[in-house]
Structure formats: C-alpha cells, structure tokens
Amino acid sequence: MPVPHDIAAETELWDAFATSAFDADAEPSFCWTQYRGHGPGPELLGVPESVLEIGCGTGRALAHLAQQGIKATGVDLSPRMVQLAGERWAPLGVRIEQGEVLEWLAADEARYDAVYSVFGAAWFTDPGRLFPLVRARLNPGGRFVFSQPPAIPGAYGPQGMYKGGFAGKAMFTYRYSYRPAVWERLLTWAGFTSAKAVVLDAPTEGHIGTLLVSVDAW
C-alpha cells in the first residue's frame, strides 16, 4: 500500500537538512559508502559521458565526475541545497535542478549513460514508481547504481523516518528497505537486467554495512 508522502513537508525537512549538511569548503569526492575511503568508487558507473544523480544533496559526487570531463546533472528536492550546491559547483559545469524526483524524471527528455543515487532518492522513493522512470532515462547499455543502509532484519518495506531528533517539530519522511534479493526482483520487474544487490561490510567489525545495488538497462 502506498505511503502518504507529503512533498511540501518533505521539502521543508530537506531544506533544514541542507543548512547543517552543506559545507562550502568541502572538496569534490565520490564514495558509495558512509565511510571515507571505503569500498568501490565511480568505476561502478562504467565509462559514462553523461550521468544523472537523483537526490544529489551537496553535489560533491557530481563535482568529482565533472572534474573527469563527464557531463554531470543532478536533481534534488531541497531548493536550499540546490541553490548552495548549484552555485558551488557551477564553475565545474555541474547542473543541478530542483524537483520531486518522480515528477522530474517523468518530464525530463534527456537520456544518460548512468543514473545513480548515494544515500539519496533511491532510498526515499517508492521503487515501484521510481525504477521504470529511471530506466526510461538511460541510454542503451546504461547503468543504474545506488547505495543506502541495508535493511534492519525483519523490518522491510516503506518505513517512517524522523529527522532532526525526537523533540521539536515533527519532521519526517519515508524510506524503503528490502533484502538484497527483493531489490533485484524489483529491478527485474521494472525491465532491468543483470541486477546485483550486495551488502558491503563496514571497515570496522560489527558496524553498519552498506547496501550496494547495480544494474544494466538492457
């Protein structure tokens, strides 16, 4: 059953997050996991000439790719984050647009060699609606890769998630968590091939790992 996303409220939430998360002095960087210098890098995207990051946040990953000569486009729900990241990385040629990802993808007419999400929109959007839209935006042979925390055992599907602690104004969104095999099945149903979902162990034993999912468009 679909969960009741309130886009206006979620926009406010991510605007509040932007205030604390954006660092104007941070350098471009690309990492799929939540641990600095851990895990694979952008090579999982193949050798794209163009990329789209959904839920691009601070834009540091896009900036890293732009430095390699890749045409880098991002979309994010937060107007504040889009302003901050857009201004910061514009000199590198990065283009960041504001929008709700499902509506934005449905309206976009461009195609990309790779679409990706690092703890971004692929974590916070209904995959049954998101995945077909992503596939439609990929060039033949394109790749879709995303990462997020793995599901807590026994806690699967859409789940409410408060942001900013448990006191004060109730600001929340929904995240989507599944076992790796279920992610692979959802992608197959959306028309993707060669779906592979794995959980990377954290660099420290007993710490939270990272779910990493990659798939080919055709």
C-alpha atoms as one frame of an Amber mdcrd trajectory, in Angstrom:
protein
   0.000   0.000   0.000   1.484   3.399  -0.950   2.611   5.600   1.906   1.342
   9.209   2.138   4.322  11.281   1.046   3.730  14.962   1.822   6.110  16.593
  -0.660   5.740  20.095   0.781   6.609  18.846   4.274   9.489  16.744   2.972
  10.831  19.740   1.064  10.893  21.668   4.332  12.665  18.756   6.001  15.413
  18.578   3.384  15.830  22.351   3.406  16.506  22.114   7.151  18.974  19.282
   6.480  20.762  21.417   3.871  21.580  24.046   6.473  23.601  21.572   8.526
  24.895  19.269   5.783  26.349  21.677   3.230  29.986  22.675   3.688  31.116
  25.325   1.226  34.765  24.380   1.800  34.333  20.654   1.101  36.151  19.275
  -1.918  34.687  17.017  -4.623  34.581  13.363  -3.586  32.854  10.150  -4.611
  32.173   7.268  -2.231  29.297   4.800  -2.230  29.528   4.070   1.485  29.207
   6.160   4.628  32.882   5.564   5.465  35.592   7.759   3.978  37.946   5.883
   1.651  35.963   2.653   1.935  34.560   0.497  -0.843  34.484   0.942  -4.616
  34.384   4.237  -6.442  32.743   5.670  -9.566  34.122   2.845 -11.706  30.828
   1.067 -10.982  29.194   3.542 -13.364  31.289   2.230 -16.246  32.743   4.884
 -18.550  29.816   7.281 -18.950  29.883  10.510 -20.915  26.812  11.730 -19.026
  25.387  10.987 -15.575  22.340  11.893 -13.522  22.366  11.806  -9.723  18.905
  11.587  -8.134  18.808  13.162  -4.698  22.221  14.721  -5.232  22.444  16.599
  -1.933  25.704  18.510  -1.558  26.741  17.715  -5.140  30.247  16.589  -4.210
  29.944  13.339  -6.175  28.743  15.214  -9.251  31.635  17.633  -8.907  34.096
  14.739  -8.778  32.674  13.297 -12.004  32.627  16.696 -13.687  36.340  17.026
 -12.977  36.809  13.861 -15.050  35.130  15.519 -18.027  31.734  13.853 -17.548
  28.549  15.829 -18.177  27.070  15.845 -14.664  23.426  16.596 -13.873  21.662
  16.336 -10.519  18.165  16.739  -9.135  17.261  17.353  -5.503  14.054  18.133
  -3.630  15.531  20.873  -1.420  15.539  24.350  -3.011  18.128  25.461  -0.470
  20.500  22.588  -1.242  20.074  23.131  -4.975  20.991  26.790  -4.550  24.043
  26.067  -2.398  25.372  23.119  -4.400  24.464  24.664  -7.743  26.413  27.827
  -7.025  29.358  25.924  -5.540  29.875  23.536  -8.454  28.675  25.593 -11.431
  32.277  26.538 -12.347  32.912  22.827 -12.988  29.939  22.639 -15.348  27.667
  20.769 -12.921  23.942  21.353 -13.492  21.584  20.837 -10.546  17.824  21.233
 -10.766  15.154  21.313  -8.077  12.215  18.953  -8.205  10.381  15.952  -6.818
  12.212  13.066  -8.438   9.214  11.192  -9.880   7.758  14.302 -11.488  11.174
  15.471 -12.664  12.058  12.153 -14.307   8.658  11.923 -15.977   9.134  15.384
 -17.510  12.829  15.064 -18.405  13.553  14.346 -22.069  17.290  13.763 -21.772
  18.984  10.384 -21.634  22.041   9.468 -19.605  24.758   6.827 -19.689  24.402
   6.316 -15.935  21.919   7.216 -13.220  22.939   6.849  -9.597  21.980   7.610
  -6.002  24.250   7.707  -2.958  22.008   7.531   0.121  19.651   9.648  -1.977
  16.342   9.398  -3.793  16.567   5.641  -4.349  16.291   5.284  -0.568  13.355
   7.667  -0.139  11.167   6.943  -3.187   8.744   4.115  -3.942  10.850   1.778
  -6.112   7.783   0.528  -7.968   7.313   4.041  -9.351  10.953   5.129  -9.474
  12.660   2.261 -11.282  10.657   2.359 -14.557  11.240   6.123 -14.774  14.978
   5.680 -14.245  15.154   3.000 -16.938  13.371   5.291 -19.388  16.069   7.929
 -18.903  19.004   5.579 -19.580  20.751   5.107 -22.876  21.011   1.525 -24.174
  23.720  -0.177 -22.171  23.430   2.410 -19.404  23.872   1.642 -15.730  21.822
   2.353 -12.612  23.687   2.143  -9.305  22.561   3.111  -5.813  23.626   2.714
  -2.217  21.951   3.082   1.166  21.999   1.408   4.580  20.889  -2.218   4.486
  17.517  -3.184   5.893  17.299  -3.984   9.593  16.490  -7.715   9.795  12.746
  -8.200   9.887  11.980  -4.552   9.029  11.143  -4.421   5.334   9.188  -2.155
   3.018   8.377   1.552   3.479   9.144   2.922   6.944   8.637   6.289   8.596
  11.811   8.170   9.484  12.040  11.241  11.726  14.808  13.732  11.009  16.406
  16.111  13.486  15.880  14.076  16.638  12.795  13.151  18.596  11.936  16.546
  20.070  10.547  19.662  18.451   8.577  19.930  15.213   7.612  16.560  13.742
   9.593  16.407  10.507   9.610  13.037   8.809   9.882  11.242   5.510   9.660
   7.633   4.351  12.484   5.324   3.392  12.319   1.976   1.591  14.211  -1.054
   2.891  14.350  -4.558   1.450  16.578  -7.608   1.428  19.081  -7.719  -1.467
  17.136 -10.408  -3.319  13.988  -8.278  -3.190  15.815  -5.258  -4.641  16.999
  -7.469  -7.500  13.447  -8.687  -8.109  12.019  -5.148  -8.085  14.574  -4.077
 -10.682  13.832  -7.100 -12.872  10.122  -6.297 -12.758  10.978  -2.779 -13.951
  12.724  -4.202 -17.016  16.356  -4.072 -15.919  18.802  -6.928 -16.477  21.779
  -8.278 -14.554  20.650  -6.791 -11.230  23.105  -7.363  -8.388  22.497  -6.297
  -4.786  25.082  -6.917  -2.068  25.797  -5.691   1.428  29.349  -4.414   1.909
  30.719  -4.958   5.373  31.785  -1.875   7.310  35.528  -1.344   7.769  35.025
  -1.984  11.484  33.515  -5.307  12.503  30.012  -5.001  13.925  29.344  -1.562
  12.403  26.598  -0.788   9.887  27.323  -2.018   6.382  26.213  -0.550   3.050
  23.706  -1.940   0.577  25.062  -1.513  -2.951  22.864  -2.237  -5.957  23.943
  -2.104  -9.607  22.079  -2.990 -12.765  22.269  -2.702 -16.549  19.449  -1.083
 -18.509  19.462  -3.675 -21.332
